[in-house]
Amino acid sequence: MIYEKACNVTMDQVIAALKRKDAEERIPVLRYELDYELATLYDALLEEDKAQIKRSKERLKKLRREMLLLEV
């Protein structure tokens, strides 16, 4: 069985994302930001830097939400 997490995106957020003119330009930049933050998280995990791990995870959550909004 495959379980999916519930998405916490509101309809207002989806509408706002669709109205954005620069969504097509933002997606590639957002992917680079995600890759960079994942690399930062990986380094923090190797160094066992708990503060950086927490910051990276929070940043990744925000970037993920933005990506979901833009790719709708």
N, C-alpha and C positions, 0 to 999 in steps of 0.2 A: 504494500500500500504506500502511496505517496501522500504525504501531508504537506500542505502549504500553509505558510504563516499568513495571518490576516494582514492586509495592507491598511495602514493608517492614513491614507490619503483622502482628503475630502473632495467633494465635487467642486467646490470653489477653487481649490488648488489646481485641479485638473483644468478648469476653464481658464484660470490665469496662465497656466503653462501653455495652453493652446493659443492664447492671444499673443504670447511673446513672439516677436518677429525674429529674434535672434536664436531661437531654439536649435535650429540646424547648425548654427555656428558654435553654440555652447556645448553640444554633445561631445565632439572630439576633445575639446579642452577638458571637459569633465572626466572623460576617460583617462586622460593623462594625469589629472589630479588624483583619481582613484588609484591608478598604478603607483604613483609617487607615495601616496599615503599607505598603501599596502606594503611597499618596500620599507617605509619608515616603521611600520608596525613589526615587520619581520626583524629588522635590526633591533628594535626595542625588546622583542621576545628573546633574541639571542643574548642580549645584554642584561636581561631580566630587569629592565627599567620600568617599574610598575606605573610611575607617573606618565611616562611617554606612551605606554600601552593604553592607558585610560584615555589620554588625549587623542590618540590615533583612532581608537574605537569610536569615540564620540564624533570625530570628524568624518569617519567612514559612514556612520549612520546618516549624517546630514547629506553627504554626497550621494548616498544610495537613494535617499528620499527624493533629492533633486533629479537624479537620473530617472527614477520611476515617473516623475511628473513630466519630464521632457519626452520620454519614449512612449507615452500613451497615445 
